[in-house]
Amino acid sequence: MINPHLLQCKRSYLFFEIEQRVSSFRQKHPSANLINLGIGDIALPLAPSIKDAIQNAVLQMSQEEGKKGYGPGCGYRFLREAIVDTEYKKYDIDYKEIFISDGINSDICHASDLFNKDLTVLIADPVYPLYKMTAAIDGFKNVVSFDGITLLPPEEKGELIYLCSPSNPVGVSLSREDLTKWVQYAKKHKAIILYDGAYADFIQDSEKPKSIYEIPGAKEVAIEMRSFSKSAGFTGLRCGYSVVPKELVVDGIEINRLWELRQETKTNGVSYPIQKGAEASLSGQGLMETRAQIKEYQASGAIIRTFLEKQGETFLGGLDCPYIFWKVNKPSWDFFDELLEKANIIAIPGSGFGQGGEQYMRLSTFCTQTQAQEAIQRLCALK
């Protein structure tokens, strides 16, 4: 009766294993002052305009004339339209092609509901482990890895592609030329790209696309997923969205219509106050506040990057993404323990993202500049 594919998955999911090791360390060293450069969680408080919007929405719901019950499963129109106006009008995207959810994790997991499990799935290595876990739990029979460092299309044919840019964990974003190669690949093989753009707002290089829909023809092959978690500090609030263009048609069927059916069936939507907070993050004031926070994280990343450069270390990322993939040339779990024990720093072992990540460490730049400075001082002492 139990899903056999779920039973075959390892219990020791990457972040669970890290939590266990850190918890054990804290029990032995309760007074240790740990610096967390591991999980990509926020380090700054919620922006004032977002806080005000959520509070006002809750107060509104406490009034007879403002009470709210179940919202639309695909999201309130006010937020869907705000997303279009801010991000997608230039790509001729309509609000009915925007679907609000509680985050990219949920959308990545649920997207496979739409597709036959006989499809050949392409997943990078190293890669955010959710993709591989989802494919395994859902029973996809053919999963092919491609190079997660270069992020270039493989020779093998794939039909469902998990693609993240800026990439997690490697921390680099695809150039226009390379993203065009993926769109052409998808067209050639009649494939669908599930495009994870969680870190798009961190892209500083104007020559690198923030949306896959900047590439001609992408609306015919790609679903783009975005989140307010990284751009607006919603990790504790949970709100994201997927863009499903009506041009995306498989076997004569609009994927947009199927996505809407799945959304209306499997979710009651995201709460009204949270969606009002997300809308506020897209206002003029909200964008000013959240972009200032992103700049803080980018400044922290610059501190760590500069240190590694001066030390002659090999690494990727840290410019257009809040992650740095550091080549440490030793088993990554061993170096995780060394950083934790000797420098009181939490990082992510690269091997947790796949075999291609062995001997790497992922450093998150979701920290304050003060924390970044303290981290490099500890790394200096460690060396």
Buried (B, 14 or more C-beta within 10 A) or exposed (E): EEEEBEEEEEEEBBEEBBBEBBEEBEEEEEEEEBBBBBBBBBBBEBBEBBBBBBEBBBEBBEEEEEEEEEBBBBBBEBBBBBBBEBBBEEBEBBBBBBBBBBBBBBBBBBBBEBBEBEBBBBBBBBBBBBBBBBBBBBBBEBBBBBEBBEBEBEEEBBBBBBBBBBBBBBBBBBBEEBBBBBBBBBEEBEBBBBBBBBBBBBBEEEEBBBBBBBBEBBBBBBBBBBBBBBBBBBBEBBBBBBBBBBBBEBEEEBBBEBBBEBBBEEBEBBBBBBBBBBBBBBBEBBBEBBBEBBEBBBEBBBBBBEBBEEEEBEBBBBBBBBBBBBBBEEBBBEBBBBBBEEBBBBBBBBBBBBEBBBBBBBBBBBBBBEBBBBBBEBBEEEE
